[in-house]
Amino acid sequence: GDEGGKDPAAVLGAGKMHASGLLQVTGEAMYTDDIPLPGKALESWFVLSKHAHAKITGIDASKALEQHGVFAVLTHEDIPEGGSNKFGAAQWIDEEIFASTHVYYVGQPIAVVVAASRGLAERAAKLVEVSYEELPAVTSIADAIAAKSFQCENHWTVKGDVEAAFARDDVVIVEGNVNCGGQEHFYLETNATVAIPGEAGAAMTIMCSTQAANKTQMCASKLLGIPASRIVCRVKRMGGGFGGKETRTVPLSMAVVLAAHKLNRPVRMNVDRNIDMATTGQRHAFYGEYKVAVTREGKFVGLRATLYAEGGFSSDLSQAVTDRAVF
């Protein structure tokens, strides 16, 4: 109805200020990296895989730990008893917070360095020596098809009799393929997390740039082996997400959570763009093969198409993404 005597249609096409507009244009809007930290807070940085597929044969953090102001270098072995290194999207729990025995992509987190400053943590991370036994890697959709390296389930939709359409005398058959490259989500705010431990190591407050606060809470509960009711995840605002912060924030936020838990001090990580892009993956690249029956008048009467999505090494949300492309 007409609320307050104003015509509801009057708002159509009218310029309206964003609720946080003034705060954002003046630089006063608070993002995760702007949150003031307690005096005892520490910074952290990843140690990342340099290979697309390899066996980890050793990790030597001694040089990093010799640096004054470096507090810890944490790996999967530092996850508390009762906690879990595993996570995943939907029903497929097929990823690790920290690579334990093998790495499956360049940029996969192996360890996290915790230090008095961000710069020191970043420098110390370069001193951690990881030795590998390199293994063959599948790095393209074509390679995956040839190797029959598939994930999730095959889904399809069928309408009518496509074979009958192809068999018609009045059609031209056109066959081919199409490629669509992957995309970086490129949110302006890179991934960032602050974790503040509670009393007796039995609680955690997480401030995170994520589209999935509940997932962050549940993953932290599983990682630490404590009830989800003792974990609070807060999201004030994000500087963009576009789907890229739905599940791919988990490795970073969980590394920070583990560091805060182990050292019983607040910990932050806010990565540079190159690290963000290397660790999170992108929107799926697609490859499609098609066969089309077209009448000489230009009417499409039959189509068979097969779509392949480049899902990386783990399932993540690839099933849902591919289903949306099909249905």
Protein Blocks (a to p, Z undefined) as FASTA:
>chain_A
ZZhhiafklmgopacddfklmmmmnopaccfklpccdfkbccddddddfbfbdcdfbdcf
klmmmpghiabdcdfklpcghiafbdcehjbccbcfbafkbccbehiafbdcddfbfklm
mmmmmmpccddddddddfbfklmmmnopaehjdddddedjfklmmmpmkbccdddddddd
dddfkiabdcdddddddehhiaccdddddfblmlmmmmmmmmnopafklpccddfbdebj
elpammmmmmmmmmmmmmmmmnopacdddddfklmmmmnopaddddddddddddfkopaf
bdcddddddebjbnklmmmmmmmmmZZ
